[in-house]
Amino acid sequence: MDELDQTSHAREGALSALREVAEVADRERFGFAIDSFEADDYEQIVRLAWRYQFDDDRSKFKRELRQLQGHVSERILARLELMNE
């Protein structure tokens, strides 16, 4: 197996693990958040972690993760508003 295949396989494993955690999470506490995540959001988390895994400066990772958090938070708030209408 070449390095590219290993990297692709490792990223798929990380993505699979992230999705598995979401599936077994406490739906009563985190249901809105879980339902507000889209498939691309999980992929974006793995891409960010992969891109910055060896970077000692965590500020870029944190900034991009906060941007993703902002998008997901908007979806959560929109879901809550729909429920309250």
WOLIN-V401350 format. One record per backbone hydrogen bond with DSSP energy under -0.5 kcal/mol. NH is the residue of the N-H (numbers start at 0). CO is the residue of the C=O. E is the energy in kcal/mol with one decimal. If there is no record, write none. Layout:
NH&CO&E, NH&CO&E
This chain:
5&1&-2.2, 6&2&-2.6, 7&3&-2.5, 8&4&-2.6, 9&5&-2.6, 10&6&-2.6, 11&7&-2.3, 12&8&-2.1, 13&9&-2.3, 14&10&-2.5, 15&11&-2.5, 16&12&-2.3, 17&13&-2.2, 18&14&-2.3, 19&15&-2.3, 20&16&-2.2, 21&17&-1.8, 22&18&-1.9, 23&19&-1.6, 24&20&-0.7, 24&21&-0.5, 26&24&-0.9, 29&25&-2.9, 30&26&-1.8, 33&29&-2.8, 34&30&-2.8, 35&31&-1.3, 36&32&-1.0, 36&33&-0.8, 40&37&-1.1, 41&37&-1.2, 42&38&-1.7, 43&39&-2.6, 44&40&-2.1, 45&41&-1.9, 46&42&-2.6, 47&43&-2.8, 48&44&-2.5, 49&45&-2.6, 50&46&-2.8, 51&47&-2.1, 52&48&-0.6, 52&49&-0.7, 54&51&-1.3, 55&53&-0.6, 57&55&-1.1, 59&56&-0.6, 61&57&-2.8, 62&58&-2.5, 63&59&-2.4, 64&60&-2.4, 65&61&-2.3, 66&62&-1.8, 67&63&-2.0, 68&64&-2.5, 69&65&-2.2, 70&66&-1.8, 71&67&-2.4, 72&68&-2.8, 73&69&-1.9, 74&70&-1.6, 75&71&-2.3, 76&72&-2.6, 77&73&-2.2, 78&74&-2.2, 79&75&-2.3, 80&76&-2.4, 81&77&-2.1, 82&78&-1.9, 83&79&-1.6, 84&80&-0.6, 84&81&-0.7
